[in-house]
Amino acid sequence: MYGDEIDALVSAFCQRVFDSMPRVDQRRWAEVYLRGLLFLEGRKTVRKMAENVLCLPVNQSLQQFINQSPWDWVPIRAEVAQRRALSSPSRAWLVSRATIPKRGSHSVGVVQQFVPEAGRRLNCQVGLALSLADDSTDVPVNWRLLLSGKWAHDKNAREKVYLPDDVTGQPEWAEILSMVDETMRWGIPPAPLVTDIADSRDAVALASALTERGVDFVLRTDDSLRTLAPEPLLAEAGPLPRGRSRLSNRRARRAANERVTYGEPRAQGVSFVSAQVHLPTRTRDRSGTVVRLVLQRTTDRFSGGTWITSLAQRPLDDVMRLAGLTKRGKGTLHQLRSGFGLNDFEGRSFRGWHHHMTMVSVAWAFSQELLGANHALGTPTPALL
């Protein structure tokens, strides 16, 4: 496939995906921005896009399009999701954290915070991406920006980045749930939600809410939920981490089914065991959501892996293969950073952040459609991929 053919495909793709934009000039700037994300090498700044795509000094107009123009990103995300769902049924809905380091403190959502993925504190934004994942690839179709500190309550700071009054700081699990609800409203058939949630309280809240919606899940969380495990499971998994105490035997017997199931051993002797348990609730007069608690073990000692899942009847190895998709999601974010401008947004506004993330999703979706078409035809992959 040659340059002229790819050029025509980009234009046709833009006509369909950006059809919801009400103005011709918005659709024209959207195509310019998309071409910049797809074809520019190195940092993808607005100035470089204007100079290389149009060969004109129109960076201010392009900056206005991405930062201030009032086009709605939701229909575009819905179009990307619907195209993806039609072309490839989802094996899972994958939620990944996108950490975006920043030098200053004036861009929306930027705070000094501990980032588990980095193992240290960073001055950064943290976004959440919901991706539709099939057997080989995943495409981010929805985004949320985590808001805390001054961005949740400081009126002056919020006004400077044009944060809408109805957008407030919510816990990570609530933002994930918001993406799930919105994506289902687009008519996308739900698949098991797979993600890592560091705080077990957030994992419990998300699991309960997903159960109410009839959405399956595989959630990795911290080891504190091991205290819910029945004695047979604890015996198989190994000792509790130092400083943690077990629940009483009476509470452990609340497990819906204390039969322990086993997964096949993996590399380095890693294997898994599971049993059904009740999640904790704030009220004592009713039982919590019943989930499958999965613990990772090794041949010598417990190695620190805890999951909860609604997939009680699925083979344990299938469940853990789904759990392993989080690594692929991190790999996709790495590709979006290195080749599609994920971290290159220069503006400060809330609207601009969502516009940019939407355009990154569109660029990645196009690349995956083109990759799939070339694979089907047996033709070489273009350089942009």
LINJOQUI-V985920 format. One record per run of one state. SS is the DSSP state (H for helix, E for strand, C for the rest). FROM is the first residue (numbers start at 1). TO is the last residue. Records with the same first field share a line. If there is no record, write none. Layout:
SS = FROM-TO ; FROM-TO
This chain:
C = 1-2 ; 18-23 ; 40-45 ; 55-58 ; 68-73 ; 88-91 ; 102-110 ; 116-119 ; 134-137 ; 146-149 ; 154-154 ; 161-171 ; 186-192 ; 197-199 ; 214-216 ; 222-222 ; 229-230 ; 238-248 ; 253-256 ; 263-266 ; 270-270 ; 279-289 ; 298-305 ; 310-315 ; 324-324 ; 340-349 ; 378-385
H = 3-17 ; 24-39 ; 46-54 ; 59-67 ; 74-87 ; 150-153 ; 155-160 ; 172-185 ; 200-213 ; 223-228 ; 231-237 ; 249-252 ; 267-269 ; 316-323 ; 325-339 ; 350-377
E = 92-101 ; 111-115 ; 120-133 ; 138-145 ; 193-196 ; 217-221 ; 257-262 ; 271-278 ; 290-297 ; 306-309
